Amino acid sequence: MKIRRATAVFALILGIAAAVPTLPAHAAGPAQGECVAEVSSRRFLSETNADVPLPMASTTKILTAIVVIEDCDLDDTVRIPKEAEGVEGSSVYLRAGDPYSVRDLLYGLMLRSGNDCAVALALHHSASTKAFAAEMTRRAALMGAKDSKFVNPHGLPAAGHHTTARDLALIAAHALQNETFTEIVSCKFYEPRGWKNKNKMLWDFEGAIGVKTGFTVQAGRCLVTAAERDGMRLVCVVLNCPEMYERSAELLDAAFGEYRMIPLVDVAAGWEGYAVKGGFAYPLKKTELRKLRFATDLLTPVPQGKGELAGQLKISLENDLIFSENLYIME
């Protein structure tokens, strides 16, 4: 294949990026593990102890919810099993035999952090909480969360039940690409059951769209927050953080101030008569824009028909490949 490189894209990219504001000094103390990632690219924009295995309390329920949403009919009726009545910790006070839809239980799970909802959903999905927890661990690994193990669906303390800030961000990023999940976790008040969301970020942080709070004595205060501004959706994880709301706000404000979502394919694809099917945008600092490298690997000889495969477009940030996709002759 013949390699050709782009040379005239940076002026347009620089015109897209806004100036980086001056940020105030952090006031809240750091979490035991924390990170911020952009949802679509899974790029981590900041991290501290992000790979340290830690208990995660009710942020466990992010994975519980997305597994159920992906696998179950949300309009199915669940007769509450006896095992789901009287589960310790946060609860919506389910009673054995009462009918709830899967949808209702998901709202109870994510807005009110119902441990009883978690058990009811796990049993509906897998017939046992043990089997459901094994499926959670398997699915988490498919989402890139390879340093996590789940032994229950709610996050109450249990030996071997742990994740990392990085893994939890990857799980949340996967879940946030599901419209139903995002609709649930961004809901402030679920009228059919009169449930108000416990997550204060939905009221107090600009652009917040979820996701989940958590607390146990062992795990400390945990929070996963998603927020969207100017077309960039971020997820922030803080584990064991006494000032979880304040710290999450600081981390997210810093990331939104420092990065912009840049549509790289839209900038690069048309410069040589080729096109990529679909777009590609990537979170970048203003200082990183001149470190981008564009290259096309073209077939030899290059096809001439419109719409035919011509080769590949590759985009790198310094030495790291961040995008590779087929190029086609422009129609």
Secondary structure, DSSP 4 states (H G I P E B T S, - for coil): -EEEE--S-HHHHHHHPPPPPPPPPP-SPPPSEEEEEETTT--EEEEESTTS-B--GGGGHHHHHHHHHHHS-TT-EEEPPGGGTT-SSS-----TT-EEEHHHHHHHHHHS--HHHHHHHHHHHHSSHHHHHHHHHHHHHHTT-TT-B-SSSS----TT-BB-HHHHHHHHHHHHTSHHHHHHHT-SEETTTTEEP--THHHHSTTEEEEEEEEETTTEEEEEEEEEETTEEEEEEEES-TTHHHHHHHHHHHHHHHEEEEEHHHHHGGGGTEE-SS--EEEEEGGGGGGEEEEEEE-SSPP-STT-EEEEEEEEETTEEEEEEEEEE--
